[in-house]
Structure formats: structure tokens, C-alpha cells
Amino acid sequence: MRPLHLLLSFALLLAGCASQPAVVAAAPATHGAAHAPHARPKMQSGFVQVEGTRFTIDGNPYRFAGANFWYGAYLGAPDGIGDRARLRAELDQLKAAGIDNLRVLAMSEASGFRRAVRPAIMTAPGTYDERLLQGLDTLLVEMGKRDMKAVLYLNNFWQWSGGMSRYVAWATGEPLSDPDASGDWDGFMQNSARFYALPKAQAIYRDAIRTIVGRTNGISGVAYADDPTVMSWQLANEPRPGSAKDGHLNLAAYDTWIDETAGFIHGLAPKQLVSTGSEGAMGSLGDLDLFLQAHKTPNVDYLTFHLWPSNWSWIDHKDPAARLESGLKASLDYIDKHIDAAGKLGKPIVLSEFGLNRDGGSYDAASGTTARDRFYRAIYARLLQRMQAGDAIAGSNFWAWGGRGRTTNADFMWKAGDPFTGDPPQEAQGLFSLFDSDASTLGIVSGHARAIHALGP
């Protein structure tokens, strides 16, 4: 997920053409036996594997209807940050609806950005907040009990979790430039892309990767790399080569970074998959061939892409019903092109983000979702059709699960200490969230989950 006003400007442009590790803020030990190893629940299935253009588990096809749940590790943290009762209740609700795959933020960096999540998992290079790592432990254990699979992303191109520009500042000693304050998004993107070629930034990042991928769960005693709950490690949320104007200058470094980092993760976690977290063509300078080039490496097991029609000006943000049908046509075409491209590359692909605004562009959880429901139905129908045809599409994650999170702020913007929703801090809380009260939309997701789970081999 990237900033709204940047998406709009990018769409218009396209239309015209780590030190020694330490731990801080450790939470008190949680009742003695909580850290003792115990057997993995018997219901837990095996590792997700790739066979041609499909996923399998234990020799059977694996297709999924999933959700983005970026704040899952935050909910799993101890009191004062997290809400474990909410976490368990919402995982139960999602599982009951057939949603069995969650895409989750696994690393955030303290930055000082105006619209970044607080607290951060990494407080300084090599220094991590144990409370949030315990939150990730809790999330994975609770997901394992429900036989759900996790996709964990380890960085962010954007500012809302610290991300690549934070690594650049740590590596160079240069001050951060906050795009929400300066408005210079082209400059921010090009600065973020410097990350790929800075050895010190990569050293800090690899320390973060070792810390997460190499962690042993303090509750279950199972090493993350040996936990079949983890389907995939993603290099980042929406990595891209830079700005639409100058990103071509970074293509070689970008492609090399993908290949080498994916290989590094495979060395740490050979039983699990690696994906990039890419948006697809729209995150590859608008060029589907550049997207495919970055994913040819055998170190990347499958492809991902995202779909944001209102952010790309295909559908009106303030009135999504106004141009819904033409926007749907463009959206379905975008889906088909990416599925076809993945098939030619011989790898599965996942639509790992998609969303639409509430009726009238409202952020209020009590507002309607008529246009959004139509959008979800159409997207799911096309995905099911392509799955039935045996094509390369293997699953989806809607953006995003907001659950019972709500804001009382008049401007709907998140402030530190507020409940988390599916919309990260750079967006209004309610922009794309699917709340626990959105019965009609949740019913559509659940219906799609049942349909794909009913598909045969």
C-alpha cells in the first residue's frame, strides 16, 4: 500500500505514456511455562510448496482467499501495545469465514516520519523491541492453531513503517526527508531506491532478516524457519526501482538486490517460499516486461501484484459508483495480463493487495459498501474463473482487514496509541478497511473462499 496522492499522480503520468544485535524494552516474562516448548497442534498442515504454476500442501493443491493483516504482530504484543483478546477473536472470525492466509508486517523501523507506525520493531540498527517480537511469536502460534498461513514482509518501500529511506539515513548519516512534510515524492522514491546499492544499508537489513527469519518462537519453541505456518517471506512491501521519472537508473541494482536477497533468505529458511511483494507493472515503471525481468531469478518462487483502481484514477475515490463499470473493465484486464505473464514465466502469481473505497468516499464504518461489494464480486469471479481454467493465479489477499478497530479522531488519521485498523498511519482509518461489521463484504469473501476450497485437483 502506497500513499494515495502519489498513486494518483503516478497513474496520471502513466496515462501520458546491522551492529551487534541487542534487545530493548523487554516485556516481563509471561507466566513461566509460556516460554517452554510444546508440540505443534496436530491440525497444522505442512509447508506450502510450488509445483509449476500452482501451490501445494502435503501433495494437495493449495488455493486461498486471504487478507492483509499488517498489524497482526502488534496485536499479539503484550499489554500496553497489543490486544491479544482482540487478536484471537478476529482470527476466529477470519477462519470461520474461510480466510486462511494473512499477509503481515514483520519488521518496522523507528524513523520519526510524521505518518509512521509507533512503536517500531527496530529501534536502531541491530536493536529490536522484544515486546513486538513476542507479538509475532503470539501471532504465529495463534495462526498455527487455526491452520492459517502467513506471508511475512521484511521491509517497506514506503514511509509508513520506516522502510528503505530509514535504512539509507542510517547508512549515510544524512537526515531523513519526510515526504508527508515536503511533498517531494519523486525525491523520496529515488532516495528509497538508493537502499539497493548501499552496502551498509544492506548489512543492517540483513541483520534484521537474520533476527526474524532466524528467530525461535518463545512460546512454541519452534524455529521460524521450521514452522509451516510461514508460507512465504517477502523482501518488502511494494519494492520498486524508484520514481516513474528516474527509476530506470536503478534497474540493475534493483534486479540484483532481488536475486541476492531472495537467495540469502532461502539459505536461512530453505523449507519456505520467497516472494518480492511487488505491485506488478504499476510498480515497475508501468512496464510488465520489467516486472517479469525482476522475477526471472529462481530465487523468487512466485509472483505478486496489487490492484488499486481508485488510486490509479480508473474509479473515482469520492464516488466509486460513478465510473465503476469502466474501472472494473480496466481492473479485470490488469488481472488477466498479470496471470498470463506469470503463466509464461512458469510461476504462480498472487493478487496480494486489492481494495476500493466505501460509498461516497466515506471513512465511517457505518457507511455503505455497495460499490465495493460489486468490485469484490467481480474480482473474485475473475480469479475463480482463471483458477478453474488451471491458470497461474493461486490466491488473493484483500486490503485490508480492519476488524474491530475504530478511530474517534475527527480527521480519521491514526495517532500513536489508537486501535489499529487495516489502513496504516499514512491513510485515513476507514479508507479501505473491511471492518468486522461489514457483513455483506465479508460474506462475499467467505463465498469466494468456499468456492475455491471446493475446486478439485
Beta strands, then each sheet from edge to edge (+ up, - down):
strand 1: 22-24
strand 2: 48-51
strand 3: 54-57
strand 4: 60-62
strand 5: 64-68
strand 6: 101-105
strand 7: 122-124
strand 8: 127-129
strand 9: 149-153
strand 10: 230-234
strand 11: 273-275
strand 12: 303-307
strand 13: 349-354
strand 14: 393-398
strand 15: 401-403
strand 16: 434-435
sheet 1: 1+ 8+ 7-
sheet 2: 2+ 3- 4+
sheet 3: 11+ 10+ 9+ 6+ 5+ 14+ 13+ 12+
sheet 4: 15+ 16+
end
